[in-house]
């Protein structure tokens, strides 16, 4: 059966809007083929707590159950940007436990969960001469990987992959992916395609059979440019 990707996360996964937008739509719209499909449930401002409390997670699980008779369901789970804020009052241990609970419930619903470390912000440290991405999501990245190890879930290190690419291309080119000029967190449509492609390529690393059946494919030029640290634009 073809895969169906249900995307759970915050605004760095969500559909492009006036105040949010992530990699999700680029992934769904440009890398799925031969009957593969999915839905983006990324929610602007969401934390691992609010996504459940507001009913989004129940919607995700309902979608998994509804499609499981004709698809192989996967659930990507990416949080961290809002969980780290003091106002959220979510400790790293709580964050890890929340992710682990999501994994367990996704499996119980019949899906294959994939934990995703948070997309890097495009904030650079210029103090050393060579601009480098500020590692302001390192704790959430480590906690996500811990949750994957504790549950045996697959994970993709989007934080590492996006950081490496952004370091390679530098701030001038990186900022062309901004939703608006001053927004170094959210992605415009082009950015969604680039980082959605990075997500797809990472998923294929863990699930190569999806490529073998032609369900998930990454644009070859995009793949090559990212691997070589070359700026990609449509």
KAHUWO-V742620 format. One record per backbone hydrogen bond with DSSP energy under -1.0 kcal/mol. CO is the residue of the C=O (numbers start at 1). NH is the residue of the N-H. E is the energy in kcal/mol with one decimal. If there is no record, write none. Layout:
# KAHUWO-V742620
<<CO/NH/E> <CO/NH/E>>
This chain:
# KAHUWO-V742620
<<2/72/-2.7> <3/37/-2.1> <4/74/-3.0> <5/39/-2.3> <6/76/-1.8> <7/41/-2.2> <8/78/-2.2> <9/43/-2.4> <10/13/-1.9> <10/14/-1.5> <11/21/-1.4> <12/23/-1.8> <14/22/-3.3> <20/17/-2.8> <21/187/-2.7> <23/27/-2.1> <24/28/-2.5> <25/29/-2.8> <26/30/-1.4> <27/31/-1.5> <31/217/-2.3> <33/36/-1.8> <37/5/-2.6> <39/7/-2.6> <43/46/-2.1> <47/51/-2.2> <49/53/-2.6> <50/54/-2.7> <51/57/-1.9> <52/55/-1.6> <55/59/-1.7> <56/60/-2.2> <57/61/-2.5> <58/62/-2.2> <59/63/-2.2> <60/64/-2.2> <61/65/-2.2> <62/66/-2.2> <63/67/-1.8> <64/68/-1.1> <67/70/-1.9> <67/71/-1.8> <72/4/-2.1> <73/112/-2.1> <74/6/-3.1> <75/114/-2.9> <76/8/-2.9> <77/116/-2.7> <78/10/-1.1> <80/84/-1.6> <82/85/-1.1> <85/88/-1.5> <86/89/-1.0> <91/95/-2.7> <92/96/-2.5> <93/97/-2.4> <94/98/-2.8> <95/99/-2.1> <96/100/-2.2> <97/101/-2.2> <98/102/-2.0> <99/103/-2.3> <100/104/-2.3> <101/105/-2.4> <102/106/-2.3> <103/107/-2.3> <104/108/-2.2> <105/109/-1.6> <106/111/-2.6> <107/110/-1.4> <112/75/-2.1> <114/77/-2.4> <115/156/-2.4> <123/134/-2.9> <125/132/-1.7> <126/129/-1.2> <132/125/-3.6> <134/136/-2.1> <137/141/-2.4> <138/142/-2.5> <139/143/-2.2> <140/144/-2.1> <141/145/-2.0> <142/146/-2.2> <143/147/-2.4> <144/148/-1.9> <145/149/-2.5> <146/150/-2.7> <147/151/-1.5> <148/152/-1.8> <148/153/-1.1> <154/115/-2.5> <156/117/-2.1> <156/158/-1.6> <157/161/-2.4> <158/162/-3.2> <159/163/-2.2> <160/164/-2.6> <161/165/-2.0> <162/166/-2.6> <163/167/-2.6> <164/168/-1.7> <165/169/-2.1> <166/170/-1.9> <170/174/-2.2> <171/175/-2.6> <173/176/-1.2> <174/177/-1.8> <175/178/-1.5> <177/188/-2.2> <180/183/-1.9> <184/122/-3.6> <186/179/-1.4> <188/192/-2.5> <189/193/-1.9> <190/194/-2.2> <191/195/-2.8> <192/196/-2.1> <193/197/-1.9> <194/198/-1.6> <195/199/-2.1> <196/200/-2.4> <197/201/-2.6> <198/202/-2.0> <199/203/-2.6> <200/204/-2.2> <201/205/-1.0> <203/207/-2.4> <207/210/-1.9> <208/212/-1.9> <209/213/-1.7> <210/215/-2.1> <210/216/-1.4> <211/214/-1.7> <215/33/-2.7> <219/223/-2.8> <220/224/-2.5> <221/225/-2.8> <222/226/-2.6> <223/227/-2.3> <224/228/-1.8> <225/230/-3.4> <226/229/-1.1>>
